[in-house]
Amino acid sequence: MTAAREVELEGHIIDSGMMGAAMGIIMDLGGSFDVEEFRIGRHENEESYARLLVEAEDEETLQSIVHELHQNGANPSDPKDATLQQAPKDKVVPYGFYSTTNHPTEVRIDGEWIAVDDIEMDCAVIVEGVDDEDGPRAYTEVLSGVEEGDLIVTGETGIRVSPPERPRDREGAFGFMQGGVSSERPSESTIRQVGDAISETKREGGDVLAVCGPALIHSGAREDLARLVREGFIDMLSIGNGFAVHDLERDLYGTSLGMDTESLDHPRKGHKHHIYTISEIIREGGIEAAVESGTVESGVMYECVENDVPFVVAGSIRDDGPLPDTITDSIEAQEAIREQAHEADLVLMLSTLLHSVAVGNCLPSTTRTVCVDINPATVTQLLDRGSDQAVGMVTDIGTFVPILADHLLDEG
């Protein structure tokens, strides 16, 4: 006996590849389909619509197909209210809980669709205030934040996902952000397009988050990133202990991890400089205190302090020191990163694999993201983790940042 269910797709489902992806999912998972209705948008701003009858040999197979379709924006044509179950204890979700994507999501409560706040991937959806006069609210919560008794969405019913669609035109500052990963595009023209996207974000009152790895300092791009912070093009900074130490070492000793970034020489005892730097910042009481005392007089961290640009320094198991500003509790660091990510309108991920993936996990798919690294695997891994909205550029970060800064500051 076969099982069947109708699903719908709406929007620019042809241009974005959503229609083809849905058909592929059904066939790959052992199902079949009939197209019951198909309306094609014939003008640039006209959307398309398709209704498919999906069939499978049994209910279990059908459920697996519908689940995958749902993650890609195909929703049941006969929506019902979402199923809510209480969390049995702290940090424990009910069996069959709905694990979120990073796409805009709504849940159906008492016949009304409610947007899920702070959407990000791999979270539970909690609903509260079902009986309140103001109506219910839905929001995401990571596993560590789930509390006993929370009402959590389970199953697949009453959930609507809307993946971002590829626009039909490629005009405007963000038109270039549709090309995936490439090392073959003309670098300077692409960097100028990134600069235009930053300028447009700032003109619209948006915030730019820079996620930076220590290679940026080591490659000699420190002064140019500092200029971007000073001139207001970077609103938030998300880094690790290594980036901050390299930046501060460059100010105190003229080296980055013991190497002179201009002459590429290794001064005698230069290998001790990063430890000396950590010791001096600890002696001062932290980065801000070191800037205020005049001990630190230049660099990215200096400009952040001087221009009230907030920064999150997340620690790791391999850190030396660490600096007093480094958040060593991983859950606390996640929450600080998450707060920044939810405020960002454009994210620059600059030569850091693990930090880019960590921040990418917290971003909704509607947040424009540019990932730059000399290693194409960094960009590919970010995309594979689910950050489909990211555009990747494979190039040397020591080339990218200076050209970007020159373009933005000359334009200004």
C-alpha positions, 0 to 999 in steps of 0.5 A: 500500500502506497502513502501519498502527500501533496506539497507546494512550492512557491516563488522563483522556484525555477530560477533558484533551482528549487523545483529541480532539487525537489524532484531530485530529492523525491527520486533519490529517496525512492519516491515518485511524483505527479505534477498536479498544478504548475504555474510559471511566472512569466515576468521578472517579478512574477512568482511561480507555483507548483503542487506535487503529489508525492508517493512512496511505498510506505509511510516511513519512506514518505516521511523521510522524503517530505522531511528533505523536501521541507528543508528545501522549501516545499511545504504540505498543501494542507497545513495543520497546527504544529505539534508541541511537546514539553521538554522532559528535563533541562537540555533534553528535547522530546523525541522527534523534535524539529531541528531547524535550518538557517532559513526563515521559518514559520510555525502554525499555532491556532491556525496562524503562521508565526515567524520564528525569531533568531533563526539559525541552524540545528536548534529547537523551536520553542513556543511560549505565550500560547494563551497570552492576549498578545498571542504566542511567540516562537524562537530558536534555542540551542540544546544547552538553553532548553529548560524542563517544561519548554514547549518544543515543536516536534514532527514536520507538520505546521512548519513552513520554511522559505529558503532565500531565492536567487534573484533573476537579475544580477544588478546592484551591489549584491548581484555578484553574490550568486556565484559560489566558490571560484579562484578564477574570477578577476580578483580586483573587480570582485574585491571592488564588488565586495566593497560596494556591498559594504558601502550599500550595507552602511548606507542602509544603516546595516552592520558589518561583522568581520570574522578574522584569523591570525593569518590576516596579521601575519600576511601584512594586512593589519594596518588596512583592516585597522583603517577600515575599523577607524573609518567606520566600515567594520561595526563588530569584530569576532576573533580568536585569541591568536588574532588579538595577540598577533595584532598587539605583538605587532604594535609592541615588538614590530613582529607577528609570531616573531616575524617582521611582517615587512622585512620577513626577518626573524629577529633574535628572540622574536619567538618569545614576543607573543608570550611577552605580549600576553604578559604585558596585556595581562599586566595592564589588565586587558586590551582596553586598559593597555590602550588607555594607558598608552602601552598599545598605540596602533592596530586593529584592537587599538582602533576597536577600543578608540572607536567603540567597536565591540569585539568578541575574543573566543578562546580555544584549547590551543591558546597561549595565555590567554589574554584577559579579554578572551572568553574561555568558556565555550558556551559563553563564547558561543552566546557572545558570537551568536549575539553578534551574528544576529545583529549583522547584516553583512559578514566578512569571513577573512582567512579563518576556517574554524571561526568562520564555521562557528559564526556561520552556524549562528547566521540566518541564511538571509545574512549576506556573507563573504568568505575569503581564504587562500585555501578553497577547502575553507570556503567549501567546508563553510558551504557544506555546513549549510551556509548556502548564502555565502559567496567564496573568494579564493585569494591571499588575504594579504592582497584582499584587505589592502585592495578592499580598504583602498577601494572603500577609502578612495570611494569615501 
